[in-house]
Amino acid sequence: MRPSGLQVAGVLLLGILAISFGSILVRLALAASEDRSLAFSLVMSAGRMGFAALLLLPGFKNPIRARGSIPFALAAGAALALHFAFWITSLSYTSVAASTALVTTNPVWVTLLGWLLFGEKPSGLTLLGVGVALVGGLLIGLGDAQGGGTNPLLGDLLALLGALAASFYFLLGREAQRRGLSLLEYVRVAYTTAFLILFPLPYLLGGGYGGYPGAVYLYILLMALLPQLVGHTSFNWATRHISPVLVTLAVLFEPVGASLLAFLLLGEVPGLRVIPGALVLLLGVALAVLGGRR
């Protein structure tokens, strides 16, 4: 039975709230571990994907029949691994407001990559939105250089790279599902692939998964439960019932939710010039998404 508009709105609101906790949980894990190294950022990334993959295992019995879709799901998992490695690391260097605002620019990059890779030419409104979003990103970088982290410009760059990786993830995931994978089959393959790629990396950097306070593992588990499974699953469910454009626009509220939570829970106030930059960026992304409607 088709859900009502109120039910869809409620699921989207739940998803926004869940993903807004992502950056907060990363910050709490960083504080609990007192470790801001790249190795620990990769521990959080791998742990989030590992817990999510494990929680999806129950009920997995039948083999996947759409074999032609597997390469796309594997590639999407690799892109997802890069996304979390870049984005979670960015939170060690820049503010929650800047990181979440920049990492949610993926609709812009999806538009450009869709044009380059699949010949999906954007409209004039979409191109205008891309330009506005890039101006907003520049304002954030310049404003955040005054504070909000130990190395704001590096953190902002990592967040942008995370957005680019997420864009490849979305496009490859769309293709995997078009070629026959169900949503549940797809996320199982993608999440497991991301975990397997991320798992050995902390060891290569001299780190590991043991020796952290118990709170760290709890925060990583909550990352898998809230932003990953609840947040991402809510948005994937919503795309079955309403336009993906509306779902993507809903995701733009993540920086607002994350910044509000960072203020309430962490006492973090973003720089004054970051806020107008984030608003310009979100306006640009919204124009780009609206311009991409068929």
Secondary structure, DSSP 8 states (H G I E B T S, - for coil): ----HHHHHHHHHHHHHHHHHHHHHHHHHHHHHT--SHHHHHHHHHHHHHHHHHHH-TT--S----GGGHHHHHHHHHHHHHHHHHHHHHTTTS-HHHHHHHHTTHHHHHHHHHHHHH-----HHHHHHHHHHHHHHHHHHHHHTTSSSSSHHHHHHHHHHHHHHHHHHHHHHHHHHHTT--HHHHHHHHHHHHHHHHTTHHHHTT--SSS--HHHHHHHHHHIIIIIIIIIHHHHHHTTTS-HHHHHHHHTTHHHHHHHHIIIII-----TTHHHHHHHHHHHHHHHHHHT--
